[in-house]
Amino acid sequence: MIRILLISGSTRAASTNTAALRAAHAAAGDDVTTVLYEGLADLPAFNPDHDRDPLPSPVTALRAQIAAADGVLFCTPEYAGALPGSFKNLLDWTVGGPEMYGKPVAWIGVGHEGRGENAEASLRTVLGYVGTRIVEAAVCRVPVARADVDAAGHVVSTDVSDRIQQVLRTFADELRSLPREAN
């Protein structure tokens, strides 16, 4: 059984990024377990002085979820030409722990053409810095328009859902092909 942690970089209630990850969660199937991380807004501001035991409990929970996952699938918006501050804060909390080192990761970009490239470039830089293993075959752009998401925050477009399911399947297949100690 492959376990994938899904992390949205958005705190927005009607986020298309979170909706995309909900679609991935719904498409998981019997051979893949997905967990949607929901603690982004609860993380304290990163302070290197607090990156030691005992860690703040939201940080301990985040790191435990990362450690328990075979891989992490991200989806983040771009704010002001970069990663959202709350999401960068989450990534900063991963620097001091070993959980991300060697962890297979991928991401879905939901922005339309010309949107999100700076955030994705920054995400690639940070994930490289913390020593993750980027699974290029599962790094994909699947544009999600507001019209593709219902009031409850679920993707209603069959085409979009199918494309997200394919990304999840590709990521899971790549994780299965890695030696167990690498994922």
C-alpha positions in Angstrom: 0.0 0.0 0.0 1.4 3.4 -1.0 0.7 6.3 1.3 0.7 9.8 -0.2 0.5 13.0 1.9 -1.4 15.8 0.0 -0.4 19.3 1.0 -2.1 22.4 -0.3 -0.3 25.7 -0.1 -3.5 27.6 0.2 -5.5 28.6 3.3 -8.4 29.9 1.2 -11.7 28.1 1.8 -12.5 28.0 -1.9 -9.0 27.2 -3.1 -8.7 25.5 -6.5 -5.4 24.0 -5.2 -7.1 22.3 -2.3 -10.0 21.2 -4.6 -7.4 19.6 -6.9 -6.0 17.6 -3.9 -9.5 16.7 -2.8 -9.9 15.2 -6.3 -6.7 13.3 -5.9 -7.9 12.0 -2.5 -11.2 10.9 -4.0 -9.4 9.1 -6.9 -7.0 7.2 -4.7 -8.3 3.7 -5.1 -7.7 0.6 -3.0 -4.0 0.4 -3.6 -3.2 4.0 -2.5 -3.9 5.8 0.8 -4.0 9.5 0.6 -4.0 11.9 3.6 -5.0 15.5 3.1 -2.9 17.7 5.4 -5.2 20.2 7.1 -2.9 22.0 9.5 -1.4 24.8 7.4 -3.1 27.6 9.2 -2.3 26.2 12.6 1.5 26.2 12.2 3.3 28.9 14.2 5.6 31.3 12.5 8.9 29.6 11.9 11.6 30.6 14.4 14.9 28.7 14.3 15.1 29.1 18.1 12.0 26.9 18.4 13.2 24.2 15.9 14.2 21.9 18.7 12.5 19.5 21.2 10.0 20.0 22.3 8.7 21.2 19.0 5.3 23.0 18.8 2.6 20.4 18.5 1.5 21.4 15.0 5.0 21.0 13.8 5.4 17.6 15.4 2.1 16.5 13.7 3.3 17.8 10.3 6.6 16.1 10.6 5.0 12.8 11.7 2.6 12.9 8.7 5.6 13.5 6.3 7.6 10.7 7.9 4.6 8.3 7.6 4.2 9.1 3.9 5.9 7.3 1.0 5.6 10.5 -1.0 4.3 14.0 -0.8 2.1 15.7 -3.5 1.9 19.4 -3.3 -0.4 22.0 -4.9 0.2 25.6 -4.3 -1.0 29.0 -5.6 1.3 31.9 -6.4 0.9 35.0 -4.3 2.7 38.2 -5.4 4.9 36.3 -7.7 6.1 33.7 -5.1 5.0 31.0 -2.7 2.3 32.0 -0.2 3.9 33.0 3.1 1.9 30.3 5.1 3.1 27.6 2.7 6.7 28.8 2.8 6.4 28.7 6.6 5.4 25.1 6.4 8.4 24.3 4.2 10.7 26.2 6.6 9.6 23.9 9.4 10.8 20.9 7.4 14.3 22.2 7.1 15.4 21.2 10.6 14.1 17.6 10.5 15.1 14.6 8.6 11.6 13.7 7.3 11.9 15.4 3.9 15.4 14.2 3.1 15.2 11.7 0.2 11.4 11.9 0.3 9.8 11.5 -3.2 7.7 14.6 -4.0 5.7 16.0 -6.9 3.2 18.8 -7.5 0.2 19.8 -9.5 0.1 23.3 -10.9 -3.5 24.4 -11.2 -2.9 27.9 -12.6 -3.6 28.6 -16.3 -0.9 29.4 -18.8 1.4 32.2 -17.5 0.3 31.7 -13.8 2.1 29.9 -11.1 5.5 29.5 -12.7 7.4 31.6 -10.0 5.8 29.6 -7.2 6.7 26.3 -8.9 10.3 27.4 -9.5 10.5 28.5 -5.8 9.0 25.2 -4.7 11.5 23.3 -6.8 14.4 25.3 -5.2 13.2 24.8 -1.6 12.5 21.1 -2.1 16.0 20.7 -3.6 17.4 22.5 -0.6 15.8 20.1 1.9 17.0 17.1 -0.1 13.8 15.7 -1.5 13.6 13.5 -4.6 11.5 15.3 -7.2 9.5 12.7 -9.3 9.4 14.6 -12.6 7.0 12.2 -14.2 4.3 13.4 -11.7 5.1 17.1 -11.8 2.2 18.4 -13.9 0.0 21.3 -14.8 -3.7 20.7 -14.6 -5.5 24.0 -14.9 -8.5 24.2 -12.6 -10.9 27.1 -13.2 -13.2 28.4 -10.5 -16.1 27.0 -12.6 -14.6 23.5 -12.3 -15.2 23.6 -8.5 -18.5 23.5 -6.7 -19.5 25.4 -3.6 -18.3 22.6 -1.4 -14.8 22.8 -2.8 -14.9 19.7 -5.0 -13.8 19.4 -8.6 -16.9 18.8 -10.8 -15.2 18.8 -14.2 -14.8 15.1 -15.3 -11.9 16.1 -17.5 -10.0 17.8 -14.7 -10.8 15.0 -12.3 -9.5 12.4 -14.8 -6.3 14.4 -15.3 -5.7 14.7 -11.6 -6.3 11.0 -11.1 -3.7 10.3 -13.8 -1.2 12.4 -12.0 -1.9 10.6 -8.7 -1.6 7.2 -10.5 1.7 8.2 -12.1 3.1 9.4 -8.8 2.0 6.1 -7.0 3.4 4.0 -9.8 6.7 5.9 -9.6 6.7 5.4 -5.8 6.2 1.7 -6.2 9.2 1.5 -8.6 11.6 3.1 -6.0 13.5 0.9 -3.6 11.5 0.8 -0.3 14.3 2.5 1.7 14.1 5.5 -0.7 10.4 6.0 -0.1 
